[in-house]
Every structure is written in C-alpha cells, then in structure tokens.
Amino acid sequence: MAKQTGPVIWEKTIGPVSFYKRCGVGCVRMKSNLTTERWRSDPVFAGSRKSAARLALAATLASAFYQTIPEQHRNYPHYKQLVGVAQHMFCKGYDIQQVNKVLHFTISRYLRKLEAANPNRKPVRSPFAAIHSLKTKPVFTKAVRHQLAAPQVRTIAANSAAFKQWPVIMPPRGSPTSITGYCQGTSALLSHSAICSLMASLSMSLPAQSATLFPDATPKTPEKHPENIPGNNFLPFGFLIVP
C-alpha cells in the first residue's frame, strides 16, 4: 500500500477492503493477497518461477565472463548482452556447456578487437616458437613432368641472301648460250613461254635422229646414248634450268 500523507479525515478497513477519505475525496483500496509464500508454492506462478531461474543462471554465467574484460573497457550494456545471449540459449534448450562455449567465444573476440585497436601494443612471440623453432622447409624444387611442360617451338630463321645469289651454269661446247638462273626440281611449275623457248633451242641444236622428245620404246637400230649426243649433256638428271 502506498504511503499516505496529509490529513486523513476518515479511514475504515473491512476485510481486504480499505475505505478512506483524503482531501475531501473518498477512496476505496483493496489489499493484495499475493505473498512470497504463495508465489513460491502456487502452481499459477510456475512459469514465472522457471523464467526467473533461467535468468538467474544466465546472469551468473555472464558475470563470470564479464569479469575477464579489463576494468577500463567494461560497460554495463556489454553485461546485459551476455545475459541476453545466455538466457536465449537456455530458452532454446541448450545446456550449460554449450552456453559457456558461446560466451567464451564472444569474450575472446571482443578482447582481440581491443588488442588490435590498441596503438601501443607490442608484438608478442609465443614461448613455444622461442624454444622449439621449426626449421624452414626448402623451396619446392620437384621437377615438372614433361607432359606438363610447355612445348618449346624452335624458331628457324631463313637466310634470304642465299636465294638472291643465283649460280651461273655453263653449258658444254656446242650447246646454246649460258642461262643465268637457279636449279629447281622437275616438280616446279614453269610458264608456257619459257618451256616453248627452251624446247625450241634444244630442237635446233640436236641432230635429226634426236629431234623427237619421246623416241619409240623399241628402236629398230641402236641409237647413241643421250649423254654422248652433242648439246644434250648439259642438263643435270631430274633438273631444269629456270631463267
């Protein structure tokens, strides 16, 4: 019941109901029958008791982790956040070990952020690294298989000077005049005018019996060997002279 101040003109209590008059105004107040014993024993308040127990356990766990934060960085909203996380996990059915792991991870991440934000921090070397320093491994030098290696294309540089210097072939005595050119295989293509002029010069220098380019396969009379015919022995075998 609220504390009454001022002159009370009339007051009377009948059971749980109180009648009183204050400043000329009559009031009625009903007293509550809720007590500590009823709240702890009445089944109506079973849900409230369970929720209060979860909140008390969450506050206890959060307080233990909150004390690990440096005093100059402690903030009450941080503590309320830890309590809220723990209470939410308890409502979802997690056990105490799982809640402790989550709170430990949260505090560790917060402390790392504080350490990284400190401009005066010094790099700390692990004592294990100072005592048991590991040997540096050599650089990977395993030979790469030839299947994986890129093929090396050999560059061939053509010497154009060799094609500019054409040899001069001197025919033997009794043959047409020398022709300046370069030797080429019979597979090379010649112009029609060049072939006609070459055949005309050969037919004029040969005797009558050798004027035919393709003689009969079975001659009746033995003929001279082509190499012994004057004017026909200056052509190499399988080559033609290209002007």
Backbone hydrogen bonds, N-H to C=O, Kabsch-Sander energy under -0.5 kcal/mol:
donor,donor_aa,acceptor,acceptor_aa,energy
9,I,7,P,-0.6
9,I,21,K,-1.3
10,W,21,K,-0.7
12,K,19,F,-3.6
14,I,17,V,-3.0
15,G,13,T,-0.5
17,V,14,I,-1.8
18,S,29,R,-3.4
19,F,12,K,-4.1
20,Y,27,C,-2.4
21,K,10,W,-2.2
22,R,25,V,-3.1
23,C,7,P,-0.6
25,V,22,R,-1.9
27,C,20,Y,-3.9
29,R,18,S,-2.5
31,K,16,P,-3.7
31,K,29,R,-0.5
39,W,35,T,-2.1
40,R,36,T,-1.8
41,S,37,E,-1.2
42,D,38,R,-3.1
45,F,42,D,-1.3
46,A,43,P,-1.6
49,R,45,F,-1.9
50,K,46,A,-2.1
51,S,47,G,-2.3
52,A,48,S,-2.2
53,A,49,R,-1.8
54,R,50,K,-2.0
55,L,51,S,-2.1
56,A,52,A,-2.1
57,L,53,A,-2.1
58,A,54,R,-2.5
59,A,55,L,-2.2
60,T,56,A,-1.8
61,L,57,L,-2.2
62,A,58,A,-2.5
63,S,59,A,-2.0
64,A,60,T,-1.5
65,F,61,L,-1.6
66,Y,62,A,-2.3
67,Q,63,S,-1.4
68,T,65,F,-1.0
69,I,66,Y,-1.1
73,H,70,P,-1.5
74,R,71,E,-1.0
78,H,75,N,-0.9
79,Y,75,N,-1.3
80,K,76,Y,-2.1
81,Q,77,P,-2.0
82,L,78,H,-2.1
83,V,79,Y,-2.2
84,G,80,K,-2.3
85,V,81,Q,-2.3
86,A,82,L,-2.3
87,Q,83,V,-2.6
88,H,84,G,-2.2
89,M,85,V,-2.0
90,F,86,A,-2.1
91,C,87,Q,-2.0
92,K,88,H,-1.4
93,G,89,M,-0.5
93,G,90,F,-0.8
94,Y,89,M,-2.4
99,V,95,D,-1.7
100,N,96,I,-2.5
101,K,97,Q,-1.9
102,V,98,Q,-1.9
103,L,99,V,-2.4
104,H,100,N,-2.5
105,F,101,K,-2.2
106,T,102,V,-2.2
107,I,103,L,-2.4
108,S,104,H,-2.4
109,R,105,F,-2.2
110,Y,106,T,-1.8
111,L,107,I,-2.4
112,R,108,S,-2.2
113,K,109,R,-1.8
114,L,110,Y,-1.9
115,E,111,L,-2.3
116,A,112,R,-2.4
117,A,113,K,-1.8
118,N,114,L,-0.7
118,N,115,E,-0.6
121,R,118,N,-1.0
130,A,126,S,-1.5
131,I,127,P,-1.7
132,H,128,F,-2.8
133,S,131,I,-0.7
148,L,145,R,-0.8
149,A,145,R,-1.2
153,V,151,P,-0.7
156,I,154,R,-0.5
157,A,155,T,-0.6
158,A,156,I,-0.6
160,S,158,A,-0.9
162,A,159,N,-0.8
163,F,160,S,-0.6
164,K,160,S,-0.9
165,Q,161,A,-0.9
166,W,164,K,-1.0
169,I,167,P,-0.6
169,I,179,I,-0.9
170,M,168,V,-0.6
175,S,172,P,-1.4
179,I,169,I,-0.6
181,G,167,P,-1.2
181,G,179,I,-0.5
182,Y,242,V,-0.8
184,Q,240,L,-1.1
186,T,238,G,-1.0
188,A,185,G,-1.6
195,I,191,S,-1.8
196,C,192,H,-2.1
197,S,193,S,-2.2
198,L,194,A,-1.9
199,M,195,I,-2.4
200,A,196,C,-2.1
201,S,197,S,-1.9
202,L,198,L,-1.8
203,S,199,M,-2.2
204,M,200,A,-1.5
205,S,201,S,-1.1
206,L,202,L,-1.1
210,S,207,P,-0.6
211,A,208,A,-1.2
228,N,225,H,-1.7
229,I,225,H,-0.6
229,I,226,P,-0.7
232,N,229,I,-1.7
239,F,236,P,-1.4
240,L,184,Q,-1.5
242,V,182,Y,-0.9
242,V,240,L,-0.6
